[in-house]
């Protein structure tokens, strides 16, 4: 069985009050549960001003 790393960039529109780290934690949890990935983590994030 092959093992590989994937690095994804995800752009999200969310409510102003939403915490990016909390959102990322939930996304990682879903990836681990749904796809059986060995590990998922947030390495960094950047915020952009609303348009």
PDBQT receptor file of N, H, CA, C and O in Angstrom, charges set to zero:
ATOM      1  N   UNK A   1       0.850  -1.177   0.000  1.00  0.00    +0.000 N 
ATOM      2  CA  UNK A   1       0.000   0.000   0.000  1.00  0.00    +0.000 C 
ATOM      3  C   UNK A   1       0.896   1.241   0.000  1.00  0.00    +0.000 C 
ATOM      4  O   UNK A   1       1.829   1.334   0.797  1.00  0.00    +0.000 OA
ATOM      5  N   UNK A   2       0.618   2.169  -0.873  1.00  0.00    +0.000 N 
ATOM      6  H   UNK A   2      -0.140   2.093  -1.521  1.00  0.00    +0.000 HD
ATOM      7  CA  UNK A   2       1.383   3.409  -0.944  1.00  0.00    +0.000 C 
ATOM      8  C   UNK A   2       0.911   4.385   0.135  1.00  0.00    +0.000 C 
ATOM      9  O   UNK A   2      -0.260   4.402   0.511  1.00  0.00    +0.000 OA
ATOM     10  N   UNK A   3       1.840   5.183   0.615  1.00  0.00    +0.000 N 
ATOM     11  H   UNK A   3       2.792   5.169   0.309  1.00  0.00    +0.000 HD
ATOM     12  CA  UNK A   3       1.504   6.221   1.592  1.00  0.00    +0.000 C 
ATOM     13  C   UNK A   3       2.026   7.532   1.050  1.00  0.00    +0.000 C 
ATOM     14  O   UNK A   3       3.154   7.593   0.561  1.00  0.00    +0.000 OA
ATOM     15  N   UNK A   4       1.222   8.588   1.126  1.00  0.00    +0.000 N 
ATOM     16  H   UNK A   4       0.305   8.539   1.523  1.00  0.00    +0.000 HD
ATOM     17  CA  UNK A   4       1.636   9.873   0.583  1.00  0.00    +0.000 C 
ATOM     18  C   UNK A   4       1.042  11.007   1.391  1.00  0.00    +0.000 C 
ATOM     19  O   UNK A   4       0.052  10.826   2.101  1.00  0.00    +0.000 OA
ATOM     20  N   UNK A   5       1.649  12.172   1.281  1.00  0.00    +0.000 N 
ATOM     21  H   UNK A   5       2.453  12.318   0.705  1.00  0.00    +0.000 HD
ATOM     22  CA  UNK A   5       1.176  13.375   1.962  1.00  0.00    +0.000 C 
ATOM     23  C   UNK A   5       0.467  14.259   0.942  1.00  0.00    +0.000 C 
ATOM     24  O   UNK A   5       0.921  14.395  -0.194  1.00  0.00    +0.000 OA
ATOM     25  N   UNK A   6      -0.630  14.848   1.349  1.00  0.00    +0.000 N 
ATOM     26  H   UNK A   6      -0.998  14.737   2.272  1.00  0.00    +0.000 HD
ATOM     27  CA  UNK A   6      -1.356  15.809   0.525  1.00  0.00    +0.000 C 
ATOM     28  C   UNK A   6      -1.364  17.145   1.259  1.00  0.00    +0.000 C 
ATOM     29  O   UNK A   6      -1.618  17.191   2.463  1.00  0.00    +0.000 OA
ATOM     30  N   UNK A   7      -1.092  18.210   0.555  1.00  0.00    +0.000 N 
ATOM     31  H   UNK A   7      -0.885  18.173  -0.423  1.00  0.00    +0.000 HD
ATOM     32  CA  UNK A   7      -1.156  19.544   1.124  1.00  0.00    +0.000 C 
ATOM     33  C   UNK A   7      -2.245  20.292   0.378  1.00  0.00    +0.000 C 
ATOM     34  O   UNK A   7      -2.147  20.511  -0.830  1.00  0.00    +0.000 OA
ATOM     35  N   UNK A   8      -3.276  20.681   1.099  1.00  0.00    +0.000 N 
ATOM     36  H   UNK A   8      -3.355  20.503   2.080  1.00  0.00    +0.000 HD
ATOM     37  CA  UNK A   8      -4.442  21.306   0.483  1.00  0.00    +0.000 C 
ATOM     38  C   UNK A   8      -4.542  22.769   0.891  1.00  0.00    +0.000 C 
ATOM     39  O   UNK A   8      -4.196  23.137   2.014  1.00  0.00    +0.000 OA
ATOM     40  N   UNK A   9      -5.013  23.586  -0.020  1.00  0.00    +0.000 N 
ATOM     41  H   UNK A   9      -5.294  23.286  -0.932  1.00  0.00    +0.000 HD
ATOM     42  CA  UNK A   9      -5.362  24.965   0.299  1.00  0.00    +0.000 C 
ATOM     43  C   UNK A   9      -6.875  25.058   0.199  1.00  0.00    +0.000 C 
ATOM     44  O   UNK A   9      -7.460  24.706  -0.825  1.00  0.00    +0.000 OA
ATOM     45  N   UNK A  10      -7.495  25.527   1.252  1.00  0.00    +0.000 N 
ATOM     46  H   UNK A  10      -7.019  25.813   2.084  1.00  0.00    +0.000 HD
ATOM     47  CA  UNK A  10      -8.951  25.622   1.293  1.00  0.00    +0.000 C 
ATOM     48  C   UNK A  10      -9.321  27.071   1.573  1.00  0.00    +0.000 C 
ATOM     49  O   UNK A  10      -8.877  27.643   2.569  1.00  0.00    +0.000 OA
ATOM     50  N   UNK A  11     -10.124  27.667   0.711  1.00  0.00    +0.000 N 
ATOM     51  H   UNK A  11     -10.484  27.204  -0.099  1.00  0.00    +0.000 HD
ATOM     52  CA  UNK A  11     -10.616  29.019   0.929  1.00  0.00    +0.000 C 
ATOM     53  C   UNK A  11     -12.065  28.934   1.384  1.00  0.00    +0.000 C 
ATOM     54  O   UNK A  11     -12.881  28.253   0.763  1.00  0.00    +0.000 OA
ATOM     55  N   UNK A  12     -12.377  29.630   2.471  1.00  0.00    +0.000 N 
ATOM     56  H   UNK A  12     -11.714  30.183   2.975  1.00  0.00    +0.000 HD
ATOM     57  CA  UNK A  12     -13.690  29.519   3.095  1.00  0.00    +0.000 C 
ATOM     58  C   UNK A  12     -14.287  30.904   3.320  1.00  0.00    +0.000 C 
ATOM     59  O   UNK A  12     -13.603  31.802   3.811  1.00  0.00    +0.000 OA
ATOM     60  N   UNK A  13     -15.542  31.080   2.968  1.00  0.00    +0.000 N 
ATOM     61  H   UNK A  13     -16.098  30.350   2.569  1.00  0.00    +0.000 HD
ATOM     62  CA  UNK A  13     -16.303  32.263   3.354  1.00  0.00    +0.000 C 
ATOM     63  C   UNK A  13     -17.103  31.872   4.585  1.00  0.00    +0.000 C 
ATOM     64  O   UNK A  13     -17.855  30.897   4.563  1.00  0.00    +0.000 OA
ATOM     65  N   UNK A  14     -16.937  32.637   5.659  1.00  0.00    +0.000 N 
ATOM     66  H   UNK A  14     -16.326  33.428   5.677  1.00  0.00    +0.000 HD
ATOM     67  CA  UNK A  14     -17.630  32.275   6.896  1.00  0.00    +0.000 C 
ATOM     68  C   UNK A  14     -18.113  33.527   7.613  1.00  0.00    +0.000 C 
ATOM     69  O   UNK A  14     -17.827  34.653   7.205  1.00  0.00    +0.000 OA
ATOM     70  N   UNK A  15     -18.838  33.304   8.668  1.00  0.00    +0.000 N 
ATOM     71  H   UNK A  15     -19.070  32.389   8.999  1.00  0.00    +0.000 HD
ATOM     72  CA  UNK A  15     -19.305  34.405   9.499  1.00  0.00    +0.000 C 
ATOM     73  C   UNK A  15     -18.094  35.097  10.128  1.00  0.00    +0.000 C 
ATOM     74  O   UNK A  15     -17.080  34.458  10.408  1.00  0.00    +0.000 OA
ATOM     75  N   UNK A  16     -18.208  36.390  10.342  1.00  0.00    +0.000 N 
ATOM     76  H   UNK A  16     -19.031  36.910  10.115  1.00  0.00    +0.000 HD
ATOM     77  CA  UNK A  16     -17.091  37.174  10.873  1.00  0.00    +0.000 C 
ATOM     78  C   UNK A  16     -16.632  36.644  12.231  1.00  0.00    +0.000 C 
ATOM     79  O   UNK A  16     -15.435  36.668  12.517  1.00  0.00    +0.000 OA
ATOM     80  N   UNK A  17     -17.533  36.176  13.058  1.00  0.00    +0.000 N 
ATOM     81  H   UNK A  17     -18.505  36.157  12.826  1.00  0.00    +0.000 HD
ATOM     82  CA  UNK A  17     -17.193  35.720  14.398  1.00  0.00    +0.000 C 
ATOM     83  C   UNK A  17     -16.593  34.320  14.427  1.00  0.00    +0.000 C 
ATOM     84  O   UNK A  17     -16.117  33.899  15.482  1.00  0.00    +0.000 OA
ATOM     85  N   UNK A  18     -16.591  33.589  13.335  1.00  0.00    +0.000 N 
ATOM     86  H   UNK A  18     -16.978  33.931  12.479  1.00  0.00    +0.000 HD
ATOM     87  CA  UNK A  18     -16.116  32.211  13.344  1.00  0.00    +0.000 C 
ATOM     88  C   UNK A  18     -14.606  32.149  13.533  1.00  0.00    +0.000 C 
ATOM     89  O   UNK A  18     -13.865  32.879  12.875  1.00  0.00    +0.000 OA
ATOM     90  N   UNK A  19     -14.154  31.292  14.420  1.00  0.00    +0.000 N 
ATOM     91  H   UNK A  19     -14.756  30.699  14.955  1.00  0.00    +0.000 HD
ATOM     92  CA  UNK A  19     -12.742  31.115  14.716  1.00  0.00    +0.000 C 
ATOM     93  C   UNK A  19     -12.107  30.196  13.675  1.00  0.00    +0.000 C 
ATOM     94  O   UNK A  19     -12.525  29.045  13.551  1.00  0.00    +0.000 OA
ATOM     95  N   UNK A  20     -11.105  30.672  12.919  1.00  0.00    +0.000 N 
ATOM     96  H   UNK A  20     -10.766  31.607  13.020  1.00  0.00    +0.000 HD
ATOM     97  CA  UNK A  20     -10.494  29.847  11.883  1.00  0.00    +0.000 C 
ATOM     98  C   UNK A  20      -9.871  28.562  12.424  1.00  0.00    +0.000 C 
ATOM     99  O   UNK A  20      -9.940  27.522  11.769  1.00  0.00    +0.000 OA
ATOM    100  N   UNK A  21      -9.273  28.618  13.594  1.00  0.00    +0.000 N 
ATOM    101  H   UNK A  21      -9.217  29.462  14.126  1.00  0.00    +0.000 HD
ATOM    102  CA  UNK A  21      -8.662  27.411  14.159  1.00  0.00    +0.000 C 
ATOM    103  C   UNK A  21      -9.709  26.376  14.521  1.00  0.00    +0.000 C 
ATOM    104  O   UNK A  21      -9.506  25.182  14.302  1.00  0.00    +0.000 OA
ATOM    105  N   UNK A  22     -10.817  26.822  15.069  1.00  0.00    +0.000 N 
ATOM    106  H   UNK A  22     -10.981  27.792  15.247  1.00  0.00    +0.000 HD
ATOM    107  CA  UNK A  22     -11.889  25.886  15.415  1.00  0.00    +0.000 C 
ATOM    108  C   UNK A  22     -12.484  25.257  14.159  1.00  0.00    +0.000 C 
ATOM    109  O   UNK A  22     -12.774  24.061  14.130  1.00  0.00    +0.000 OA
ATOM    110  N   UNK A  23     -12.662  26.078  13.117  1.00  0.00    +0.000 N 
ATOM    111  H   UNK A  23     -12.426  27.050  13.141  1.00  0.00    +0.000 HD
ATOM    112  CA  UNK A  23     -13.166  25.562  11.843  1.00  0.00    +0.000 C 
ATOM    113  C   UNK A  23     -12.211  24.505  11.296  1.00  0.00    +0.000 C 
ATOM    114  O   UNK A  23     -12.648  23.447  10.844  1.00  0.00    +0.000 OA
ATOM    115  N   UNK A  24     -10.907  24.788  11.337  1.00  0.00    +0.000 N 
ATOM    116  H   UNK A  24     -10.553  25.648  11.704  1.00  0.00    +0.000 HD
ATOM    117  CA  UNK A  24      -9.899  23.848  10.833  1.00  0.00    +0.000 C 
ATOM    118  C   UNK A  24      -9.899  22.551  11.644  1.00  0.00    +0.000 C 
ATOM    119  O   UNK A  24      -9.762  21.469  11.074  1.00  0.00    +0.000 OA
ATOM    120  N   UNK A  25     -10.050  22.647  12.960  1.00  0.00    +0.000 N 
ATOM    121  H   UNK A  25     -10.161  23.526  13.423  1.00  0.00    +0.000 HD
ATOM    122  CA  UNK A  25     -10.105  21.449  13.796  1.00  0.00    +0.000 C 
ATOM    123  C   UNK A  25     -11.275  20.556  13.397  1.00  0.00    +0.000 C 
ATOM    124  O   UNK A  25     -11.138  19.335  13.327  1.00  0.00    +0.000 OA
ATOM    125  N   UNK A  26     -12.420  21.170  13.138  1.00  0.00    +0.000 N 
ATOM    126  H   UNK A  26     -12.532  22.162  13.196  1.00  0.00    +0.000 HD
ATOM    127  CA  UNK A  26     -13.603  20.400  12.726  1.00  0.00    +0.000 C 
ATOM    128  C   UNK A  26     -13.376  19.767  11.356  1.00  0.00    +0.000 C 
ATOM    129  O   UNK A  26     -13.737  18.610  11.143  1.00  0.00    +0.000 OA
ATOM    130  N   UNK A  27     -12.784  20.508  10.434  1.00  0.00    +0.000 N 
ATOM    131  H   UNK A  27     -12.490  21.448  10.607  1.00  0.00    +0.000 HD
ATOM    132  CA  UNK A  27     -12.493  19.966   9.110  1.00  0.00    +0.000 C 
ATOM    133  C   UNK A  27     -11.531  18.785   9.208  1.00  0.00    +0.000 C 
ATOM    134  O   UNK A  27     -11.728  17.775   8.532  1.00  0.00    +0.000 OA
ATOM    135  N   UNK A  28     -10.506  18.894  10.031  1.00  0.00    +0.000 N 
ATOM    136  H   UNK A  28     -10.346  19.714  10.580  1.00  0.00    +0.000 HD
ATOM    137  CA  UNK A  28      -9.555  17.800  10.229  1.00  0.00    +0.000 C 
ATOM    138  C   UNK A  28     -10.248  16.576  10.830  1.00  0.00    +0.000 C 
ATOM    139  O   UNK A  28      -9.984  15.445  10.423  1.00  0.00    +0.000 OA
ATOM    140  N   UNK A  29     -11.130  16.806  11.793  1.00  0.00    +0.000 N 
ATOM    141  H   UNK A  29     -11.345  17.725  12.124  1.00  0.00    +0.000 HD
ATOM    142  CA  UNK A  29     -11.863  15.710  12.419  1.00  0.00    +0.000 C 
ATOM    143  C   UNK A  29     -12.708  14.974  11.385  1.00  0.00    +0.000 C 
ATOM    144  O   UNK A  29     -12.750  13.743  11.366  1.00  0.00    +0.000 OA
ATOM    145  N   UNK A  30     -13.374  15.731  10.534  1.00  0.00    +0.000 N 
ATOM    146  H   UNK A  30     -13.341  16.730  10.549  1.00  0.00    +0.000 HD
ATOM    147  CA  UNK A  30     -14.208  15.118   9.488  1.00  0.00    +0.000 C 
ATOM    148  C   UNK A  30     -13.352  14.320   8.514  1.00  0.00    +0.000 C 
ATOM    149  O   UNK A  30     -13.734  13.218   8.121  1.00  0.00    +0.000 OA
ATOM    150  N   UNK A  31     -12.201  14.856   8.119  1.00  0.00    +0.000 N 
ATOM    151  H   UNK A  31     -11.890  15.751   8.438  1.00  0.00    +0.000 HD
ATOM    152  CA  UNK A  31     -11.311  14.126   7.210  1.00  0.00    +0.000 C 
ATOM    153  C   UNK A  31     -10.830  12.822   7.838  1.00  0.00    +0.000 C 
ATOM    154  O   UNK A  31     -10.805  11.786   7.173  1.00  0.00    +0.000 OA
ATOM    155  N   UNK A  32     -10.451  12.865   9.110  1.00  0.00    +0.000 N 
ATOM    156  H   UNK A  32     -10.472  13.707   9.650  1.00  0.00    +0.000 HD
ATOM    157  CA  UNK A  32      -9.981  11.644   9.781  1.00  0.00    +0.000 C 
ATOM    158  C   UNK A  32     -11.088  10.605   9.859  1.00  0.00    +0.000 C 
ATOM    159  O   UNK A  32     -10.855   9.426   9.595  1.00  0.00    +0.000 OA
ATOM    160  N   UNK A  33     -12.288  11.037  10.219  1.00  0.00    +0.000 N 
ATOM    161  H   UNK A  33     -12.477  11.995  10.434  1.00  0.00    +0.000 HD
ATOM    162  CA  UNK A  33     -13.401  10.107  10.389  1.00  0.00    +0.000 C 
ATOM    163  C   UNK A  33     -13.919   9.577   9.061  1.00  0.00    +0.000 C 
ATOM    164  O   UNK A  33     -14.097   8.370   8.901  1.00  0.00    +0.000 OA
ATOM    165  N   UNK A  34     -14.160  10.467   8.111  1.00  0.00    +0.000 N 
ATOM    166  H   UNK A  34     -14.015  11.447   8.240  1.00  0.00    +0.000 HD
ATOM    167  CA  UNK A  34     -14.790  10.084   6.853  1.00  0.00    +0.000 C 
ATOM    168  C   UNK A  34     -13.854   9.328   5.924  1.00  0.00    +0.000 C 
ATOM    169  O   UNK A  34     -14.254   8.345   5.302  1.00  0.00    +0.000 OA
ATOM    170  N   UNK A  35     -12.613   9.780   5.828  1.00  0.00    +0.000 N 
ATOM    171  H   UNK A  35     -12.288  10.580   6.333  1.00  0.00    +0.000 HD
ATOM    172  CA  UNK A  35     -11.688   9.204   4.867  1.00  0.00    +0.000 C 
ATOM    173  C   UNK A  35     -10.623   8.324   5.503  1.00  0.00    +0.000 C 
ATOM    174  O   UNK A  35      -9.788   7.763   4.794  1.00  0.00    +0.000 OA
ATOM    175  N   UNK A  36     -10.636   8.192   6.811  1.00  0.00    +0.000 N 
ATOM    176  H   UNK A  36     -11.315   8.647   7.387  1.00  0.00    +0.000 HD
ATOM    177  CA  UNK A  36      -9.690   7.320   7.489  1.00  0.00    +0.000 C 
ATOM    178  C   UNK A  36      -8.244   7.770   7.346  1.00  0.00    +0.000 C 
ATOM    179  O   UNK A  36      -7.336   6.940   7.331  1.00  0.00    +0.000 OA
ATOM    180  N   UNK A  37      -8.022   9.076   7.240  1.00  0.00    +0.000 N 
ATOM    181  H   UNK A  37      -8.760   9.751   7.253  1.00  0.00    +0.000 HD
ATOM    182  CA  UNK A  37      -6.652   9.565   7.104  1.00  0.00    +0.000 C 
ATOM    183  C   UNK A  37      -5.896   9.357   8.411  1.00  0.00    +0.000 C 
ATOM    184  O   UNK A  37      -6.494   9.384   9.487  1.00  0.00    +0.000 OA
ATOM    185  N   UNK A  38      -4.595   9.150   8.323  1.00  0.00    +0.000 N 
ATOM    186  H   UNK A  38      -4.109   9.128   7.449  1.00  0.00    +0.000 HD
ATOM    187  CA  UNK A  38      -3.764   8.925   9.509  1.00  0.00    +0.000 C 
ATOM    188  C   UNK A  38      -3.655  10.176  10.364  1.00  0.00    +0.000 C 
ATOM    189  O   UNK A  38      -3.650  10.092  11.592  1.00  0.00    +0.000 OA
ATOM    190  N   UNK A  39      -3.570  11.312   9.735  1.00  0.00    +0.000 N 
ATOM    191  H   UNK A  39      -3.574  11.380   8.737  1.00  0.00    +0.000 HD
ATOM    192  CA  UNK A  39      -3.439  12.556  10.482  1.00  0.00    +0.000 C 
ATOM    193  C   UNK A  39      -3.849  13.742   9.631  1.00  0.00    +0.000 C 
ATOM    194  O   UNK A  39      -3.705  13.715   8.409  1.00  0.00    +0.000 OA
ATOM    195  N   UNK A  40      -4.355  14.770  10.267  1.00  0.00    +0.000 N 
ATOM    196  H   UNK A  40      -4.472  14.792  11.260  1.00  0.00    +0.000 HD
ATOM    197  CA  UNK A  40      -4.719  16.018   9.601  1.00  0.00    +0.000 C 
ATOM    198  C   UNK A  40      -4.481  17.131  10.603  1.00  0.00    +0.000 C 
ATOM    199  O   UNK A  40      -4.851  17.014  11.771  1.00  0.00    +0.000 OA
ATOM    200  N   UNK A  41      -3.864  18.207  10.148  1.00  0.00    +0.000 N 
ATOM    201  H   UNK A  41      -3.563  18.302   9.200  1.00  0.00    +0.000 HD
ATOM    202  CA  UNK A  41      -3.576  19.301  11.064  1.00  0.00    +0.000 C 
ATOM    203  C   UNK A  41      -3.558  20.623  10.314  1.00  0.00    +0.000 C 
ATOM    204  O   UNK A  41      -3.370  20.666   9.098  1.00  0.00    +0.000 OA
ATOM    205  N   UNK A  42      -3.757  21.688  11.055  1.00  0.00    +0.000 N 
ATOM    206  H   UNK A  42      -3.910  21.653  12.043  1.00  0.00    +0.000 HD
ATOM    207  CA  UNK A  42      -3.667  23.035  10.516  1.00  0.00    +0.000 C 
ATOM    208  C   UNK A  42      -2.226  23.491  10.676  1.00  0.00    +0.000 C 
ATOM    209  O   UNK A  42      -1.714  23.541  11.795  1.00  0.00    +0.000 OA
ATOM    210  N   UNK A  43      -1.568  23.821   9.579  1.00  0.00    +0.000 N 
ATOM    211  H   UNK A  43      -1.984  23.779   8.671  1.00  0.00    +0.000 HD
ATOM    212  CA  UNK A  43      -0.184  24.284   9.679  1.00  0.00    +0.000 C 
ATOM    213  C   UNK A  43      -0.122  25.807   9.757  1.00  0.00    +0.000 C 
ATOM    214  O   UNK A  43       0.769  26.351  10.410  1.00  0.00    +0.000 OA
ATOM    215  N   UNK A  44      -1.045  26.498   9.110  1.00  0.00    +0.000 N 
ATOM    216  H   UNK A  44      -1.768  26.056   8.579  1.00  0.00    +0.000 HD
ATOM    217  CA  UNK A  44      -1.105  27.956   9.198  1.00  0.00    +0.000 C 
ATOM    218  C   UNK A  44      -2.412  28.424   8.583  1.00  0.00    +0.000 C 
ATOM    219  O   UNK A  44      -3.105  27.663   7.907  1.00  0.00    +0.000 OA
ATOM    220  N   UNK A  45      -2.735  29.665   8.824  1.00  0.00    +0.000 N 
ATOM    221  H   UNK A  45      -2.172  30.283   9.373  1.00  0.00    +0.000 HD
ATOM    222  CA  UNK A  45      -3.885  30.266   8.166  1.00  0.00    +0.000 C 
ATOM    223  C   UNK A  45      -3.652  31.760   8.037  1.00  0.00    +0.000 C 
ATOM    224  O   UNK A  45      -2.850  32.336   8.773  1.00  0.00    +0.000 OA
ATOM    225  N   UNK A  46      -4.342  32.376   7.115  1.00  0.00    +0.000 N 
ATOM    226  H   UNK A  46      -4.993  31.908   6.517  1.00  0.00    +0.000 HD
ATOM    227  CA  UNK A  46      -4.276  33.833   6.955  1.00  0.00    +0.000 C 
ATOM    228  C   UNK A  46      -5.694  34.345   6.792  1.00  0.00    +0.000 C 
ATOM    229  O   UNK A  46      -6.531  33.714   6.147  1.00  0.00    +0.000 OA
ATOM    230  N   UNK A  47      -5.945  35.490   7.382  1.00  0.00    +0.000 N 
ATOM    231  H   UNK A  47      -5.265  36.003   7.906  1.00  0.00    +0.000 HD
ATOM    232  CA  UNK A  47      -7.264  36.103   7.287  1.00  0.00    +0.000 C 
ATOM    233  C   UNK A  47      -7.213  37.241   6.290  1.00  0.00    +0.000 C 
ATOM    234  O   UNK A  47      -6.212  37.953   6.203  1.00  0.00    +0.000 OA
ATOM    235  N   UNK A  48      -8.283  37.415   5.538  1.00  0.00    +0.000 N 
ATOM    236  H   UNK A  48      -9.096  36.837   5.608  1.00  0.00    +0.000 HD
ATOM    237  CA  UNK A  48      -8.391  38.485   4.561  1.00  0.00    +0.000 C 
ATOM    238  C   UNK A  48      -9.564  39.374   4.962  1.00  0.00    +0.000 C 
ATOM    239  O   UNK A  48     -10.576  38.878   5.458  1.00  0.00    +0.000 OA
ATOM    240  N   UNK A  49      -9.437  40.659   4.757  1.00  0.00    +0.000 N 
ATOM    241  H   UNK A  49      -8.615  41.062   4.355  1.00  0.00    +0.000 HD
ATOM    242  CA  UNK A  49     -10.567  41.541   5.106  1.00  0.00    +0.000 C 
ATOM    243  C   UNK A  49     -11.775  41.230   4.242  1.00  0.00    +0.000 C 
ATOM    244  O   UNK A  49     -11.648  40.802   3.095  1.00  0.00    +0.000 OA
ATOM    245  N   UNK A  50     -12.942  41.452   4.812  1.00  0.00    +0.000 N 
ATOM    246  H   UNK A  50     -13.045  41.800   5.744  1.00  0.00    +0.000 HD
ATOM    247  CA  UNK A  50     -14.184  41.219   4.070  1.00  0.00    +0.000 C 
ATOM    248  C   UNK A  50     -14.296  42.234   2.935  1.00  0.00    +0.000 C 
ATOM    249  O   UNK A  50     -13.850  43.375   3.056  1.00  0.00    +0.000 OA
ATOM    250  N   UNK A  51     -14.895  41.800   1.843  1.00  0.00    +0.000 N 
ATOM    251  H   UNK A  51     -15.257  40.873   1.745  1.00  0.00    +0.000 HD
ATOM    252  CA  UNK A  51     -15.043  42.686   0.678  1.00  0.00    +0.000 C 
ATOM    253  C   UNK A  51     -16.105  43.727   0.918  1.00  0.00    +0.000 C 
ATOM    254  O   UNK A  51     -16.364  44.557   0.046  1.00  0.00    +0.000 OA
TER     255      UNK A  51
